[in-house]
Amino acid sequence: MTTSQTTAALFQPFEVGNLKLDNRIVMAPMTRTFSPGGIPGPNVAGYYRRRAENAVGLIITEGTVINHPAASADHGVPHFYGEEALEGWARVVREVHEAGGKIAPQIWHTGTARDKSRFPDSDIDSVGPSGLNLKGEKVSEPLSVEEIQGLVQAYAQAAADAKRLGFDAVEIHGAHGYLIDQFFWDMTNKRTDEYGGSDLVERTRFAVEVIEAVRAAVGPDFPIIFRFSQWKPVNYDAKLAANPEELERFLAPLSAAGVDIFHASTRRFWEPEFEGSDLNLAGWTRKITGKPAITVGSVGLDSVFTSLFEEGKGGEAAGIESLIERLDRGEFDLVAVGRALLTDPAWAAKIRDNRTDELQPFTRESLATLS
Ligand code: PHB
């Protein structure tokens, strides 16, 4: 089989709601901190345009923070509120669309993952369901119900603005130990009111309200992508759901609230999520919910298509052939590519055109000269 035959599954169109994609390749959200003062400039538009020009089916932007004073964990992370930042995003959308691409912002609140000491100009505490950071340290008072409802509205406003600016979809960041995931996780949610509880399903309430409010803000046809993960940056082995039954109970309320596409974040796409099956987290999610799923995790970092992904670590990643086999079998619908697309804006076009000898390897050198 030639490479182009092998990769054909990646280049099939895909449709959900109003969203029509030319192919299955998604640019994964990656923090770049290149929006000083929260304003994405022309360089940010150029960065996304280069991926759109080079056959990425859907771009999901870096996390961009909702309108709340403690949402951001870094001065260079873009805001998704305020006239100047939203004008910057309008330029991003325009340039990506001119290049024939599709784009969704990832709307984000970092919760207590925000380190207040990085904001010497701010006396604002970081916030979370129980005021606990990921290490279990108390950094603030638990959010009040009124504050929680204000946050729900801030997500809804961001989604409404995404639609108004012409974005093609919106992704809600519910993963990786940030605010929404802090409600899911029993280590960070010790609440005993309606936003907490000993059962994981009880701890989905904040996410459900966010999804419902976003749905109300964008109407029935604007796709909502929901990103979640089992892993936390402090604990790669953490599990919200220990087995498929728990995953089903967890995802059911999120799905019913209005999610169109689940983005199941894993660090390595080839790792089975639960014993007794090869399915990864995206595979289980698709099977359980019947909704389209995006997989992610070291795609394109294998030694077949790139020479090395870090000195001495080449070959640790599974080959793209095994990814495509899973896609072909219908395990998931879309494939998010992170680091490979960071180092090589033309990664997707080169895979499509069988120009794999031209791929920029993911190395320390290539990371130093990102564009
Ligand atoms: C990061 O900046 O490293 C980062 C940001 C958001 C994530 C994961 C990692 O969801």
Residues whose N, C-alpha, C, O or C-beta is under 5 A from the ligand:
A	BS01	PHB	T31 H176
